[in-house]
Amino acid sequence: MTLSRIAENIAPSGTIKISTKVNNMAQEGISVIGFGMGEPDFDTPKNIADAAIKAIKEGFTKYTPTSGIPDLREAICEKLWRDNGLRYSPTQVVVSMGAKQAIHNLILVLCESGDEVIIPSPYWVSYPEQVKMAGATPVFIHTGDDTGFKITPASLRKAITPRTKMLILNSPSNPTGVVYTEKELRELAGIAVEKGLYIISDEIYEKIIYDGMKHVSLASFGDEFMKKVITVNGFSKSYAMTGWRLGYAAGPENIIKAVIKLQDHTTSCANSIAQKAAVEALRGDQTPVRLMVEEFDKRRKYMVNRLKRLDGISCTMPEGAFYVFPNVSGLYRRNIAGTVVSNSTELVDLLIEKARVAFVPGICFGSDDHIRISFATNMAQIEEGINRLESLLTS
């Protein structure tokens, strides 16, 4: 059977691959502590779940407009103004089945064969694959420990060519946890707008920030930025609603209309019940979000402090999201429990087999010297997982 060019060219998701492996081992009775998935371990807040139950009981189980129910789009506009200083009308908002779909839709309506899309590396695993699905070419700006995992105005200018159509920025960042400052974002966005590029601003982790860091939306810098920036956000991370599959995009009306037209022929509307719950998420009590972030902060500090004490691992404190992205290249070409590894994939495979802990290879995010470790799991699991890692590395 001959598969399509798209099917042949896209790579499988590294994060889902690790999660599937852990689940399969669990079904075989093998206990593996998983640090792979970017999924809060908290339950969805009760007020949000209650809103969904109420919607079911009231029979709100039919199709909705593809763009989303009016009440939710209004609530999103209220949130964007209240939290981000962005003034949008409901006609400039589309609700999708997760921020992932929103980003994919935007790439499909804005990019085509011959276009280039600039992606800072390390990157979220789906960005380059979604760009390739549109027939466009991902262009990476590589960053590392020495640059604080941030691109610079100089590196951005160097990457732009006459074929560049778009820049994707993610702050706070998955996988690095980096948060760009307002000054840094203003400079980068200014260059992109000057060159006529569209910018997808992936702000899904905006509420999960630490140490007094401030989240800034790129579109807040002025009218010229509002014309070129599409803000993407959702409910999975901040409200522990990963399985509800709900996200949104806000931007220029002509772009949003194109996304709606595309979505008409793919998924149509997002889940009606989840949309009702999302209204409550945005308008209801935000205390659960604050409490989750406080708990993430404790885990973040504990994990980094433990990892920094391990020989061969160097680790910086993430400023946002719920991932640690340690440099593990000091473990390469060393004898670990009778095995010598030379890259992040071999190391992760060894740790699953010998220590029964699962991380994600950094190569999945474009950096083979690192691994991604999620601290979106309970403290007992974190303690035991790091104990297992330490035991293997010091044996």
C-alpha atoms as a printed R data frame, in Angstrom:
    type eleno elety resid chain resno       x      y      z
1   ATOM     1    CA   MET     A     1   0.000  0.000  0.000
2   ATOM     2    CA   THR     A     2   1.305  3.432 -0.947
3   ATOM     3    CA   LEU     A     3   0.827  6.090  1.710
4   ATOM     4    CA   SER     A     4   0.523  9.800  1.051
5   ATOM     5    CA   ARG     A     5   3.459 12.181  1.141
6   ATOM     6    CA   ILE     A     6   2.101 13.652  4.369
7   ATOM     7    CA   ALA     A     7   1.884 10.256  6.053
8   ATOM     8    CA   GLU     A     8   5.406  9.358  4.949
9   ATOM     9    CA   ASN     A     9   6.971 12.657  6.007
10  ATOM    10    CA   ILE     A    10   5.560 13.264  9.480
11  ATOM    11    CA   ALA     A    11   7.208 11.747 12.532
12  ATOM    12    CA   PRO     A    12   5.286 10.091 15.367
13  ATOM    13    CA   SER     A    13   4.858 12.087 18.580
14  ATOM    14    CA   GLY     A    14   7.708 11.292 20.943
15  ATOM    15    CA   THR     A    15   5.680 12.181 24.022
16  ATOM    16    CA   ILE     A    16   2.781  9.937 23.060
17  ATOM    17    CA   LYS     A    17   5.216  7.149 22.159
18  ATOM    18    CA   ILE     A    18   6.684  7.189 25.674
19  ATOM    19    CA   SER     A    19   3.250  7.379 27.289
20  ATOM    20    CA   THR     A    20   2.047  4.412 25.240
21  ATOM    21    CA   LYS     A    21   5.108  2.384 26.214
22  ATOM    22    CA   VAL     A    22   4.540  3.105 29.921
23  ATOM    23    CA   ASN     A    23   0.858  2.181 29.639
24  ATOM    24    CA   ASN     A    24   1.667 -1.059 27.839
25  ATOM    25    CA   MET     A    25   4.184 -2.008 30.516
26  ATOM    26    CA   ALA     A    26   1.631 -1.235 33.229
27  ATOM    27    CA   GLN     A    27  -0.826 -3.615 31.555
28  ATOM    28    CA   GLU     A    28   1.872 -6.285 31.790
29  ATOM    29    CA   GLY     A    29   2.186 -5.637 35.516
30  ATOM    30    CA   ILE     A    30   5.438 -3.666 35.272
31  ATOM    31    CA   SER     A    31   5.438 -0.531 37.430
32  ATOM    32    CA   VAL     A    32   7.023  2.421 35.645
33  ATOM    33    CA   ILE     A    33   6.855  5.969 36.990
34  ATOM    34    CA   GLY     A    34   5.994  8.168 34.034
35  ATOM    35    CA   PHE     A    35   7.310 11.709 33.712
36  ATOM    36    CA   GLY     A    36   6.497 11.953 30.032
37  ATOM    37    CA   MET     A    37   3.065 13.467 29.542
38  ATOM    38    CA   GLY     A    38   2.337 17.161 29.905
39  ATOM    39    CA   GLU     A    39  -0.823 16.554 31.881
40  ATOM    40    CA   PRO     A    40  -1.693 17.965 35.320
41  ATOM    41    CA   ASP     A    41  -2.413 15.215 37.833
42  ATOM    42    CA   PHE     A    42  -5.137 17.329 39.452
43  ATOM    43    CA   ASP     A    43  -8.830 16.738 38.860
44  ATOM    44    CA   THR     A    44 -10.747 19.317 36.878
45  ATOM    45    CA   PRO     A    45 -12.052 21.865 39.444
46  ATOM    46    CA   LYS     A    46 -15.477 20.909 40.794
47  ATOM    47    CA   ASN     A    47 -17.259 24.076 39.655
48  ATOM    48    CA   ILE     A    48 -16.191 23.346 36.074
49  ATOM    49    CA   ALA     A    49 -17.262 19.703 36.251
50  ATOM    50    CA   ASP     A    50 -20.585 20.757 37.787
51  ATOM    51    CA   ALA     A    51 -21.198 23.124 34.878
52  ATOM    52    CA   ALA     A    52 -20.706 20.213 32.479
53  ATOM    53    CA   ILE     A    53 -23.089 17.995 34.456
54  ATOM    54    CA   LYS     A    54 -25.659 20.782 34.432
55  ATOM    55    CA   ALA     A    55 -25.311 21.087 30.653
56  ATOM    56    CA   ILE     A    56 -25.924 17.355 30.234
57  ATOM    57    CA   LYS     A    57 -28.961 17.398 32.503
58  ATOM    58    CA   GLU     A    58 -30.374 20.347 30.571
59  ATOM    59    CA   GLY     A    59 -29.919 18.475 27.296
60  ATOM    60    CA   PHE     A    60 -27.185 20.698 25.914
61  ATOM    61    CA   THR     A    61 -25.817 17.870 23.781
62  ATOM    62    CA   LYS     A    62 -26.391 19.040 20.205
63  ATOM    63    CA   TYR     A    63 -24.132 20.605 17.598
64  ATOM    64    CA   THR     A    64 -23.047 24.177 18.255
65  ATOM    65    CA   PRO     A    65 -21.785 26.772 15.773
66  ATOM    66    CA   THR     A    66 -18.393 25.715 14.426
67  ATOM    67    CA   SER     A    67 -16.858 28.851 15.905
68  ATOM    68    CA   GLY     A    68 -18.146 27.993 19.386
69  ATOM    69    CA   ILE     A    69 -21.177 28.960 21.448
70  ATOM    70    CA   PRO     A    70 -21.664 32.745 21.732
71  ATOM    71    CA   ASP     A    71 -21.391 32.694 25.519
72  ATOM    72    CA   LEU     A    72 -17.970 31.043 25.397
73  ATOM    73    CA   ARG     A    73 -16.632 33.368 22.722
74  ATOM    74    CA   GLU     A    74 -17.825 36.313 24.825
75  ATOM    75    CA   ALA     A    75 -16.129 34.823 27.894
76  ATOM    76    CA   ILE     A    76 -12.898 34.367 25.926
77  ATOM    77    CA   CYS     A    77 -13.018 38.015 24.843
78  ATOM    78    CA   GLU     A    78 -13.562 39.056 28.462
79  ATOM    79    CA   LYS     A    79 -10.595 36.931 29.550
80  ATOM    80    CA   LEU     A    80  -8.297 38.276 26.834
81  ATOM    81    CA   TRP     A    81  -9.088 41.854 27.860
82  ATOM    82    CA   ARG     A    82  -8.899 41.186 31.608
83  ATOM    83    CA   ASP     A    83  -5.731 39.083 31.623
84  ATOM    84    CA   ASN     A    84  -3.871 40.150 28.499
85  ATOM    85    CA   GLY     A    85  -5.038 43.632 27.545
86  ATOM    86    CA   LEU     A    86  -6.303 42.367 24.181
87  ATOM    87    CA   ARG     A    87  -9.503 43.804 22.748
88  ATOM    88    CA   TYR     A    88 -11.208 41.253 20.494
89  ATOM    89    CA   SER     A    89 -14.797 40.825 19.370
90  ATOM    90    CA   PRO     A    90 -16.437 37.376 19.330
91  ATOM    91    CA   THR     A    91 -16.149 37.318 15.529
92  ATOM    92    CA   GLN     A    92 -12.370 37.284 15.996
93  ATOM    93    CA   VAL     A    93 -12.442 34.120 18.120
94  ATOM    94    CA   VAL     A    94 -12.790 30.466 17.149
95  ATOM    95    CA   VAL     A    95 -13.130 27.571 19.584
96  ATOM    96    CA   SER     A    96 -11.388 24.336 18.616
97  ATOM    97    CA   MET     A    97 -10.756 20.831 19.923
98  ATOM    98    CA   GLY     A    98  -7.671 21.838 21.858
99  ATOM    99    CA   ALA     A    99  -4.966 24.422 21.250
100 ATOM   100    CA   LYS     A   100  -3.236 21.798 19.089
101 ATOM   101    CA   GLN     A   101  -6.069 21.904 16.557
102 ATOM   102    CA   ALA     A   102  -6.133 25.698 16.668
103 ATOM   103    CA   ILE     A   103  -2.432 25.848 15.777
104 ATOM   104    CA   HIS     A   104  -2.795 23.246 13.036
105 ATOM   105    CA   ASN     A   105  -5.760 25.087 11.530
106 ATOM   106    CA   LEU     A   106  -3.850 28.373 11.526
107 ATOM   107    CA   ILE     A   107  -0.841 26.832  9.810
108 ATOM   108    CA   LEU     A   108  -3.098 25.246  7.183
109 ATOM   109    CA   VAL     A   109  -4.909 28.493  6.343
110 ATOM   110    CA   LEU     A   110  -1.764 30.652  6.298
111 ATOM   111    CA   CYS     A   111   0.992 28.425  4.884
112 ATOM   112    CA   GLU     A   112   1.531 26.375  1.752
113 ATOM   113    CA   SER     A   113   4.221 24.698 -0.308
114 ATOM   114    CA   GLY     A   114   7.279 26.914 -0.644
115 ATOM   115    CA   ASP     A   115   6.662 28.832  2.573
116 ATOM   116    CA   GLU     A   116   9.014 28.712  5.538
117 ATOM   117    CA   VAL     A   117   7.988 28.808  9.192
118 ATOM   118    CA   ILE     A   118  10.521 29.804 11.840
119 ATOM   119    CA   ILE     A   119  10.450 27.684 14.996
120 ATOM   120    CA   PRO     A   120  12.772 28.238 17.971
121 ATOM   121    CA   SER     A   121  14.447 24.996 19.028
122 ATOM   122    CA   PRO     A   122  13.892 23.227 21.423
123 ATOM   123    CA   TYR     A   123  10.269 23.155 20.330
124 ATOM   124    CA   TRP     A   124   6.983 21.441 21.102
125 ATOM   125    CA   VAL     A   125   6.953 18.188 19.142
126 ATOM   126    CA   SER     A   126   3.939 18.999 16.955
127 ATOM   127    CA   TYR     A   127   5.051 22.357 15.517
128 ATOM   128    CA   PRO     A   128   7.364 21.044 12.766
129 ATOM   129    CA   GLU     A   129   5.076 18.154 11.864
130 ATOM   130    CA   GLN     A   130   2.083 20.460 11.470
131 ATOM   131    CA   VAL     A   131   4.161 22.775  9.285
132 ATOM   132    CA   LYS     A   132   5.178 19.835  7.100
133 ATOM   133    CA   MET     A   133   1.536 18.739  6.807
134 ATOM   134    CA   ALA     A   134   0.807 22.115  5.210
135 ATOM   135    CA   GLY     A   135   3.578 21.523  2.669
136 ATOM   136    CA   ALA     A   136   5.710 24.270  4.214
137 ATOM   137    CA   THR     A   137   9.236 23.974  5.588
138 ATOM   138    CA   PRO     A   138  10.144 24.339  9.273
139 ATOM   139    CA   VAL     A   139  13.240 26.469  9.827
140 ATOM   140    CA   PHE     A   140  14.815 26.077 13.254
141 ATOM   141    CA   ILE     A   141  16.686 28.646 15.293
142 ATOM   142    CA   HIS     A   142  18.751 26.523 17.634
143 ATOM   143    CA   THR     A   143  19.195 27.627 21.226
144 ATOM   144    CA   GLY     A   144  20.795 25.943 24.198
145 ATOM   145    CA   ASP     A   145  21.956 26.249 27.764
146 ATOM   146    CA   ASP     A   146  24.389 28.969 26.698
147 ATOM   147    CA   THR     A   147  21.593 31.195 25.336
148 ATOM   148    CA   GLY     A   148  19.094 30.417 28.076
149 ATOM   149    CA   PHE     A   149  17.025 28.592 25.438
150 ATOM   150    CA   LYS     A   150  15.985 31.926 23.919
151 ATOM   151    CA   ILE     A   151  16.304 33.208 20.388
152 ATOM   152    CA   THR     A   152  17.726 36.702 19.890
153 ATOM   153    CA   PRO     A   153  16.872 39.533 17.495
154 ATOM   154    CA   ALA     A   154  20.091 38.760 15.607
155 ATOM   155    CA   SER     A   155  19.319 35.053 15.262
156 ATOM   156    CA   LEU     A   156  15.773 35.829 14.131
157 ATOM   157    CA   ARG     A   157  16.909 38.283 11.459
158 ATOM   158    CA   LYS     A   158  19.431 35.750 10.196
159 ATOM   159    CA   ALA     A   159  16.725 33.074  9.820
160 ATOM   160    CA   ILE     A   160  14.301 35.230  7.810
161 ATOM   161    CA   THR     A   161  14.317 34.772  4.035
162 ATOM   162    CA   PRO     A   162  11.988 35.963  1.255
163 ATOM   163    CA   ARG     A   163  10.100 32.671  1.731
164 ATOM   164    CA   THR     A   164   9.448 33.133  5.450
165 ATOM   165    CA   LYS     A   165   5.727 33.315  6.185
166 ATOM   166    CA   MET     A   166   5.397 32.785  9.917
167 ATOM   167    CA   LEU     A   167   7.089 32.720 13.301
168 ATOM   168    CA   ILE     A   168   5.837 30.448 16.089
169 ATOM   169    CA   LEU     A   169   6.604 31.597 19.627
170 ATOM   170    CA   ASN     A   170   5.741 29.678 22.789
171 ATOM   171    CA   SER     A   171   6.165 31.444 26.124
172 ATOM   172    CA   PRO     A   172   6.153 29.946 28.723
173 ATOM   173    CA   SER     A   173   7.923 27.257 26.755
174 ATOM   174    CA   ASN     A   174   7.366 23.560 26.380
175 ATOM   175    CA   PRO     A   175   9.863 21.868 26.862
176 ATOM   176    CA   THR     A   176  12.315 24.335 28.424
177 ATOM   177    CA   GLY     A   177  10.121 26.288 30.849
178 ATOM   178    CA   VAL     A   178  11.629 29.550 29.604
179 ATOM   179    CA   VAL     A   179   9.558 32.743 29.864
180 ATOM   180    CA   TYR     A   180  10.473 35.614 27.545
181 ATOM   181    CA   THR     A   181  10.477 39.103 29.055
182 ATOM   182    CA   GLU     A   182   8.327 41.897 27.660
183 ATOM   183    CA   LYS     A   183  11.423 43.594 26.214
184 ATOM   184    CA   GLU     A   184  12.556 40.403 24.500
185 ATOM   185    CA   LEU     A   185   9.117 39.708 23.055
186 ATOM   186    CA   ARG     A   186   8.689 43.287 21.861
187 ATOM   187    CA   GLU     A   187  11.999 43.146 19.996
188 ATOM   188    CA   LEU     A   188  11.281 39.771 18.392
189 ATOM   189    CA   ALA     A   189   7.700 40.602 17.456
190 ATOM   190    CA   GLY     A   190   8.834 43.958 16.100
191 ATOM   191    CA   ILE     A   191  11.236 42.270 13.695
192 ATOM   192    CA   ALA     A   192   8.601 39.767 12.585
193 ATOM   193    CA   VAL     A   193   5.998 42.468 11.950
194 ATOM   194    CA   GLU     A   194   8.571 44.647 10.191
195 ATOM   195    CA   LYS     A   195   9.238 41.739  7.817
196 ATOM   196    CA   GLY     A   196   5.517 41.093  7.286
197 ATOM   197    CA   LEU     A   197   5.427 37.737  9.072
198 ATOM   198    CA   TYR     A   198   2.463 36.220 10.831
199 ATOM   199    CA   ILE     A   199   3.094 35.153 14.415
200 ATOM   200    CA   ILE     A   200   1.378 32.317 16.230
201 ATOM   201    CA   SER     A   201   1.701 33.132 19.919
202 ATOM   202    CA   ASP     A   202   1.155 29.868 21.788
203 ATOM   203    CA   GLU     A   203   0.190 30.962 25.305
204 ATOM   204    CA   ILE     A   204  -1.224 27.707 26.658
205 ATOM   205    CA   TYR     A   205   0.997 27.838 29.778
206 ATOM   206    CA   GLU     A   206   0.417 31.519 30.551
207 ATOM   207    CA   LYS     A   207  -0.967 30.966 34.059
208 ATOM   208    CA   ILE     A   208   1.747 28.512 35.095
209 ATOM   209    CA   ILE     A   209   4.608 30.882 35.909
210 ATOM   210    CA   TYR     A   210   6.879 31.275 38.922
211 ATOM   211    CA   ASP     A   211   9.177 33.627 40.815
212 ATOM   212    CA   GLY     A   212   7.189 36.732 39.961
213 ATOM   213    CA   MET     A   213   7.635 36.317 36.209
214 ATOM   214    CA   LYS     A   214   5.079 38.153 34.105
215 ATOM   215    CA   HIS     A   215   3.315 36.716 31.086
216 ATOM   216    CA   VAL     A   216   2.997 39.140 28.174
217 ATOM   217    CA   SER     A   217   0.892 38.630 25.042
218 ATOM   218    CA   LEU     A   218   2.554 39.650 21.791
219 ATOM   219    CA   ALA     A   219  -0.634 41.125 20.369
220 ATOM   220    CA   SER     A   220  -0.745 43.657 23.225
221 ATOM   221    CA   PHE     A   221   2.063 45.733 21.719
222 ATOM   222    CA   GLY     A   222  -0.177 47.760 19.403
223 ATOM   223    CA   ASP     A   223  -2.490 47.778 16.403
224 ATOM   224    CA   GLU     A   224   0.188 46.681 13.933
225 ATOM   225    CA   PHE     A   225   0.801 43.598 16.075
226 ATOM   226    CA   MET     A   226  -2.928 42.832 16.345
227 ATOM   227    CA   LYS     A   227  -2.952 42.551 12.544
228 ATOM   228    CA   LYS     A   228  -0.204 39.924 12.454
229 ATOM   229    CA   VAL     A   229  -0.396 38.008 15.752
230 ATOM   230    CA   ILE     A   230  -2.812 35.157 16.355
231 ATOM   231    CA   THR     A   231  -3.092 34.290 20.040
232 ATOM   232    CA   VAL     A   232  -3.663 30.618 20.859
233 ATOM   233    CA   ASN     A   233  -4.698 29.369 24.279
234 ATOM   234    CA   GLY     A   234  -6.833 26.698 25.892
235 ATOM   235    CA   PHE     A   235  -8.043 24.993 29.028
236 ATOM   236    CA   SER     A   236  -5.961 21.810 29.276
237 ATOM   237    CA   LYS     A   237  -3.038 23.042 31.343
238 ATOM   238    CA   SER     A   238  -4.353 25.861 33.551
239 ATOM   239    CA   TYR     A   239  -7.653 24.170 34.409
240 ATOM   240    CA   ALA     A   240  -6.574 20.498 34.350
241 ATOM   241    CA   MET     A   241  -8.906 19.811 31.420
242 ATOM   242    CA   THR     A   242  -6.648 17.835 29.075
243 ATOM   243    CA   GLY     A   243  -9.291 15.245 28.189
244 ATOM   244    CA   TRP     A   244 -11.975 17.849 27.553
245 ATOM   245    CA   ARG     A   245 -10.114 18.888 24.354
246 ATOM   246    CA   LEU     A   246 -10.863 22.585 24.175
247 ATOM   247    CA   GLY     A   247  -8.763 25.494 22.936
248 ATOM   248    CA   TYR     A   248  -9.170 28.697 20.984
249 ATOM   249    CA   ALA     A   249  -7.525 31.184 18.682
250 ATOM   250    CA   ALA     A   250  -8.046 34.947 18.517
251 ATOM   251    CA   GLY     A   251  -6.812 37.161 15.724
252 ATOM   252    CA   PRO     A   252  -7.676 39.130 12.591
253 ATOM   253    CA   GLU     A   253 -11.241 38.403 11.521
254 ATOM   254    CA   ASN     A   254 -10.339 37.285  7.996
255 ATOM   255    CA   ILE     A   255  -7.964 34.652  9.380
256 ATOM   256    CA   ILE     A   256 -10.469 33.437 11.955
257 ATOM   257    CA   LYS     A   257 -13.150 33.165  9.249
258 ATOM   258    CA   ALA     A   258 -10.772 31.010  7.205
259 ATOM   259    CA   VAL     A   259 -10.144 28.770 10.224
260 ATOM   260    CA   ILE     A   260 -13.886 28.393 10.779
261 ATOM   261    CA   LYS     A   261 -14.362 27.443  7.129
262 ATOM   262    CA   LEU     A   262 -11.623 24.818  7.426
263 ATOM   263    CA   GLN     A   263 -13.021 23.496 10.689
264 ATOM   264    CA   ASP     A   264 -16.483 23.254  9.091
265 ATOM   265    CA   HIS     A   265 -15.102 20.421  6.971
266 ATOM   266    CA   THR     A   266 -12.960 18.641  9.577
267 ATOM   267    CA   THR     A   267 -14.321 18.450 13.112
268 ATOM   268    CA   SER     A   268 -17.103 21.043 12.963
269 ATOM   269    CA   CYS     A   269 -17.766 22.283 16.497
270 ATOM   270    CA   ALA     A   270 -15.915 21.417 19.666
271 ATOM   271    CA   ASN     A   271 -17.731 19.354 22.289
272 ATOM   272    CA   SER     A   272 -20.870 21.210 23.377
273 ATOM   273    CA   ILE     A   273 -20.690 20.108 27.013
274 ATOM   274    CA   ALA     A   274 -17.016 21.053 27.296
275 ATOM   275    CA   GLN     A   275 -17.846 24.496 25.936
276 ATOM   276    CA   LYS     A   276 -20.360 25.098 28.739
277 ATOM   277    CA   ALA     A   277 -17.748 23.965 31.256
278 ATOM   278    CA   ALA     A   278 -15.191 26.320 29.719
279 ATOM   279    CA   VAL     A   279 -17.460 29.306 30.307
280 ATOM   280    CA   GLU     A   280 -17.414 28.454 34.006
281 ATOM   281    CA   ALA     A   281 -13.642 27.976 33.888
282 ATOM   282    CA   LEU     A   282 -13.149 31.515 32.617
283 ATOM   283    CA   ARG     A   283 -15.823 33.265 34.667
284 ATOM   284    CA   GLY     A   284 -15.745 31.169 37.833
285 ATOM   285    CA   ASP     A   285 -13.465 31.012 40.847
286 ATOM   286    CA   GLN     A   286  -9.774 31.052 39.860
287 ATOM   287    CA   THR     A   287  -8.548 29.809 43.251
288 ATOM   288    CA   PRO     A   288  -7.983 26.218 42.001
289 ATOM   289    CA   VAL     A   289  -5.585 27.552 39.352
290 ATOM   290    CA   ARG     A   290  -3.559 29.423 41.958
291 ATOM   291    CA   LEU     A   291  -3.422 26.369 44.224
292 ATOM   292    CA   MET     A   292  -2.267 24.136 41.372
293 ATOM   293    CA   VAL     A   293   0.517 26.561 40.481
294 ATOM   294    CA   GLU     A   294   1.626 26.721 44.116
295 ATOM   295    CA   GLU     A   295   1.898 22.933 44.177
296 ATOM   296    CA   PHE     A   296   3.735 22.863 40.834
297 ATOM   297    CA   ASP     A   297   6.185 25.378 42.292
298 ATOM   298    CA   LYS     A   298   7.020 23.075 45.220
299 ATOM   299    CA   ARG     A   299   7.575 20.154 42.868
300 ATOM   300    CA   ARG     A   300   9.681 22.274 40.514
301 ATOM   301    CA   LYS     A   301  12.075 23.314 43.264
302 ATOM   302    CA   TYR     A   302  12.320 19.819 44.717
303 ATOM   303    CA   MET     A   303  12.995 18.182 41.353
304 ATOM   304    CA   VAL     A   304  15.622 20.677 40.215
305 ATOM   305    CA   ASN     A   305  17.450 20.574 43.541
306 ATOM   306    CA   ARG     A   306  17.570 16.760 43.416
307 ATOM   307    CA   LEU     A   307  18.687 16.626 39.787
308 ATOM   308    CA   LYS     A   308  21.458 19.191 40.266
309 ATOM   309    CA   ARG     A   309  23.106 16.906 42.805
310 ATOM   310    CA   LEU     A   310  23.468 14.060 40.305
311 ATOM   311    CA   ASP     A   311  26.829 13.756 38.579
312 ATOM   312    CA   GLY     A   312  26.549 14.145 34.811
313 ATOM   313    CA   ILE     A   313  23.329 16.182 34.913
314 ATOM   314    CA   SER     A   314  23.079 19.973 34.813
315 ATOM   315    CA   CYS     A   315  19.753 21.668 35.278
316 ATOM   316    CA   THR     A   316  18.370 25.208 35.364
317 ATOM   317    CA   MET     A   317  15.218 26.260 37.181
318 ATOM   318    CA   PRO     A   318  12.256 26.596 34.764
319 ATOM   319    CA   GLU     A   319  10.383 29.906 34.962
320 ATOM   320    CA   GLY     A   320   7.087 28.556 33.692
321 ATOM   321    CA   ALA     A   321   5.109 25.478 32.559
322 ATOM   322    CA   PHE     A   322   5.681 22.181 34.385
323 ATOM   323    CA   TYR     A   323   8.769 20.710 32.776
324 ATOM   324    CA   VAL     A   324  12.425 20.450 33.664
325 ATOM   325    CA   PHE     A   325  14.819 20.168 30.709
326 ATOM   326    CA   PRO     A   326  18.153 19.008 32.125
327 ATOM   327    CA   ASN     A   327  21.325 18.587 30.113
328 ATOM   328    CA   VAL     A   328  22.268 14.913 30.377
329 ATOM   329    CA   SER     A   329  25.141 14.810 27.886
330 ATOM   330    CA   GLY     A   330  27.485 14.251 30.847
331 ATOM   331    CA   LEU     A   331  25.988 10.759 31.097
332 ATOM   332    CA   TYR     A   332  26.837  9.857 27.503
333 ATOM   333    CA   ARG     A   333  29.679  7.429 26.901
334 ATOM   334    CA   ARG     A   334  29.646  6.445 30.569
335 ATOM   335    CA   ASN     A   335  29.043  2.957 31.847
336 ATOM   336    CA   ILE     A   336  25.594  2.971 33.442
337 ATOM   337    CA   ALA     A   337  24.585 -0.392 34.889
338 ATOM   338    CA   GLY     A   338  26.742 -2.149 32.305
339 ATOM   339    CA   THR     A   339  25.483 -0.110 29.351
340 ATOM   340    CA   VAL     A   340  27.041  2.832 27.513
341 ATOM   341    CA   VAL     A   341  24.634  5.295 25.925
342 ATOM   342    CA   SER     A   342  25.445  7.982 23.373
343 ATOM   343    CA   ASN     A   343  22.212  9.936 22.933
344 ATOM   344    CA   SER     A   344  18.964 10.911 24.639
345 ATOM   345    CA   THR     A   345  16.913  8.102 23.096
346 ATOM   346    CA   GLU     A   346  19.307  5.404 24.304
347 ATOM   347    CA   LEU     A   347  19.419  6.996 27.750
348 ATOM   348    CA   VAL     A   348  15.633  7.140 28.086
349 ATOM   349    CA   ASP     A   349  15.312  3.523 26.934
350 ATOM   350    CA   LEU     A   350  17.909  2.470 29.508
351 ATOM   351    CA   LEU     A   351  16.155  4.371 32.314
352 ATOM   352    CA   ILE     A   352  12.827  2.763 31.475
353 ATOM   353    CA   GLU     A   353  14.356 -0.700 31.435
354 ATOM   354    CA   LYS     A   354  16.739 -0.463 34.399
355 ATOM   355    CA   ALA     A   355  15.259  2.219 36.687
356 ATOM   356    CA   ARG     A   356  11.599  1.939 35.685
357 ATOM   357    CA   VAL     A   357  11.286  5.695 35.178
358 ATOM   358    CA   ALA     A   358  10.131  7.245 31.912
359 ATOM   359    CA   PHE     A   359  11.259 10.593 30.525
360 ATOM   360    CA   VAL     A   360  11.087 11.990 26.981
361 ATOM   361    CA   PRO     A   361  14.246 12.093 24.835
362 ATOM   362    CA   GLY     A   362  15.362 15.635 24.083
363 ATOM   363    CA   ILE     A   363  15.792 14.765 20.418
364 ATOM   364    CA   CYS     A   364  11.984 14.776 20.162
365 ATOM   365    CA   PHE     A   365  12.188 18.517 20.862
366 ATOM   366    CA   GLY     A   366  15.271 19.132 18.730
367 ATOM   367    CA   SER     A   367  17.972 18.860 21.423
368 ATOM   368    CA   ASP     A   368  19.724 15.523 21.863
369 ATOM   369    CA   ASP     A   369  21.758 16.694 24.874
370 ATOM   370    CA   HIS     A   370  18.637 16.963 27.029
371 ATOM   371    CA   ILE     A   371  15.627 15.044 28.320
372 ATOM   372    CA   ARG     A   372  12.248 16.450 29.297
373 ATOM   373    CA   ILE     A   373  10.881 15.620 32.734
374 ATOM   374    CA   SER     A   374   7.345 16.625 33.670
375 ATOM   375    CA   PHE     A   375   6.633 17.499 37.285
376 ATOM   376    CA   ALA     A   376   2.884 17.406 36.672
377 ATOM   377    CA   THR     A   377   2.613 14.383 38.928
378 ATOM   378    CA   ASN     A   378   2.329 14.019 42.683
379 ATOM   379    CA   MET     A   379   5.261 14.575 45.030
380 ATOM   380    CA   ALA     A   380   5.392 10.946 46.156
381 ATOM   381    CA   GLN     A   381   5.873  9.839 42.549
382 ATOM   382    CA   ILE     A   382   8.488 12.525 41.982
383 ATOM   383    CA   GLU     A   383  10.457 11.491 45.071
384 ATOM   384    CA   GLU     A   384  10.348  7.807 44.165
385 ATOM   385    CA   GLY     A   385  11.182  8.478 40.519
386 ATOM   386    CA   ILE     A   386  14.233 10.586 41.334
387 ATOM   387    CA   ASN     A   387  15.286  8.006 43.931
388 ATOM   388    CA   ARG     A   388  15.204  5.324 41.243
389 ATOM   389    CA   LEU     A   389  17.192  7.519 38.859
390 ATOM   390    CA   GLU     A   390  19.774  8.334 41.521
391 ATOM   391    CA   SER     A   391  20.092  4.693 42.536
392 ATOM   392    CA   LEU     A   392  20.833  3.611 38.975
393 ATOM   393    CA   LEU     A   393  23.335  6.389 38.292
394 ATOM   394    CA   THR     A   394  25.250  5.818 41.527
395 ATOM   395    CA   SER     A   395  25.267  2.016 41.477
